[in-house]
Amino acid sequence: MTSLIILGVIAAIFTIGIIVLRSGGGVVALSLMGGFVLNTYASSQLIILVQSVVRVNPDISKAVVRLVCILLPALLVLWFLRGISRGKAGIVNVPIGIAAGLLAILFAVPQLPESVRIGVEQQVFWQSVVQYQVVLVSVSVLLCLVQFWTMRPKKDHDEKKSKH
């Protein structure tokens, strides 16, 4: 049951945050992907740095550093871009919010401490997310592109006439 709560909290932060704060869900989802890349390339050096400064359980410090690398960029974007999505772009925020929540789960769970991660990985929901990870990432990118398309600036009717 605890592992389901962990999955729910991770997903809810991004899903509800994007919808309620009307943040740019596409940018938040891409920030999660960027955080995953940051984790892949920078976390090992950051872990060494953190472990040299703070004396805690090495497994916990690794998990915290990796989760911060993945989630912090998206959380900052979620906060900084609050209120940016309106109209059509705001409508697309609902599926992007759900996709971002699932991406957060997909990227964060493997970084959890082993004792917690094993409990989560045994859940049917987690197994479904992993089974459809390619579809999830692809649909997330597609939804981001749709939102960016709906947010593009529109030319006024008068501007179009004056160019002819």
VENZI-V467563 format. One record per residue. N is the residue number from 0. RES is the residue in one small letter. D_FIRST is the distance of its C-alpha to the first C-alpha in Angstrom with 1 decimal. Layout:
BEGIN
n = [N & N]
res = [RES & RES]
d_first = [D_FIRST & D_FIRST]
END
This chain:
BEGIN
n = [0 & 1 & 2 & 3 & 4 & 5 & 6 & 7 & 8 & 9 & 10 & 11 & 12 & 13 & 14 & 15 & 16 & 17 & 18 & 19 & 20 & 21 & 22 & 23 & 24 & 25 & 26 & 27 & 28 & 29 & 30 & 31 & 32 & 33 & 34 & 35 & 36 & 37 & 38 & 39 & 40 & 41 & 42 & 43 & 44 & 45 & 46 & 47 & 48 & 49 & 50 & 51 & 52 & 53 & 54 & 55 & 56 & 57 & 58 & 59 & 60 & 61 & 62 & 63 & 64 & 65 & 66 & 67 & 68 & 69 & 70 & 71 & 72 & 73 & 74 & 75 & 76 & 77 & 78 & 79 & 80 & 81 & 82 & 83 & 84 & 85 & 86 & 87 & 88 & 89 & 90 & 91 & 92 & 93 & 94 & 95 & 96 & 97 & 98 & 99 & 100 & 101 & 102 & 103 & 104 & 105 & 106 & 107 & 108 & 109 & 110 & 111 & 112 & 113 & 114 & 115 & 116 & 117 & 118 & 119 & 120 & 121 & 122 & 123 & 124 & 125 & 126 & 127 & 128 & 129 & 130 & 131 & 132 & 133 & 134 & 135 & 136 & 137 & 138 & 139 & 140 & 141 & 142 & 143 & 144 & 145 & 146 & 147 & 148 & 149 & 150 & 151 & 152 & 153 & 154 & 155 & 156 & 157 & 158 & 159 & 160 & 161 & 162 & 163]
res = [m & t & s & l & i & i & l & g & v & i & a & a & i & f & t & i & g & i & i & v & l & r & s & g & g & g & v & v & a & l & s & l & m & g & g & f & v & l & n & t & y & a & s & s & q & l & i & i & l & v & q & s & v & v & r & v & n & p & d & i & s & k & a & v & v & r & l & v & c & i & l & l & p & a & l & l & v & l & w & f & l & r & g & i & s & r & g & k & a & g & i & v & n & v & p & i & g & i & a & a & g & l & l & a & i & l & f & a & v & p & q & l & p & e & s & v & r & i & g & v & e & q & q & v & f & w & q & s & v & v & q & y & q & v & v & l & v & s & v & s & v & l & l & c & l & v & q & f & w & t & m & r & p & k & k & d & h & d & e & k & k & s & k & h]
d_first = [0.0 & 3.8 & 5.4 & 5.2 & 6.5 & 8.9 & 10.1 & 10.7 & 12.5 & 14.6 & 15.6 & 16.3 & 18.5 & 20.8 & 20.7 & 21.3 & 23.5 & 25.7 & 26.2 & 26.7 & 28.7 & 30.6 & 30.6 & 32.0 & 29.0 & 30.9 & 31.7 & 28.2 & 27.0 & 29.9 & 29.2 & 25.7 & 27.7 & 30.3 & 27.7 & 26.5 & 30.2 & 30.7 & 27.8 & 29.5 & 32.9 & 32.7 & 29.6 & 31.2 & 34.1 & 32.0 & 29.8 & 33.1 & 34.4 & 31.3 & 31.3 & 35.0 & 34.6 & 31.4 & 30.7 & 27.0 & 24.8 & 25.9 & 22.5 & 21.2 & 24.4 & 24.3 & 20.8 & 21.9 & 25.2 & 23.9 & 21.3 & 24.2 & 26.5 & 24.3 & 23.0 & 25.9 & 28.6 & 26.6 & 25.6 & 29.3 & 30.5 & 28.1 & 29.7 & 33.3 & 33.5 & 32.2 & 34.4 & 36.0 & 34.8 & 36.9 & 38.3 & 37.6 & 35.6 & 33.3 & 32.7 & 31.6 & 29.1 & 26.5 & 26.1 & 26.5 & 23.8 & 21.4 & 22.8 & 22.6 & 18.9 & 18.3 & 20.9 & 19.2 & 16.0 & 18.4 & 20.4 & 17.9 & 15.3 & 18.1 & 19.2 & 16.2 & 16.8 & 16.6 & 14.0 & 11.4 & 13.0 & 12.8 & 9.0 & 9.3 & 12.4 & 11.1 & 9.3 & 12.1 & 12.1 & 13.0 & 15.5 & 17.0 & 17.5 & 19.2 & 21.2 & 22.7 & 23.0 & 26.8 & 26.8 & 24.4 & 26.6 & 29.7 & 28.8 & 27.8 & 31.2 & 32.9 & 31.4 & 32.4 & 35.9 & 36.1 & 35.1 & 37.7 & 40.2 & 39.7 & 40.2 & 43.4 & 46.4 & 48.6 & 52.4 & 54.5 & 56.8 & 59.8 & 58.8 & 58.9 & 62.4 & 63.9 & 63.1 & 65.3]
END
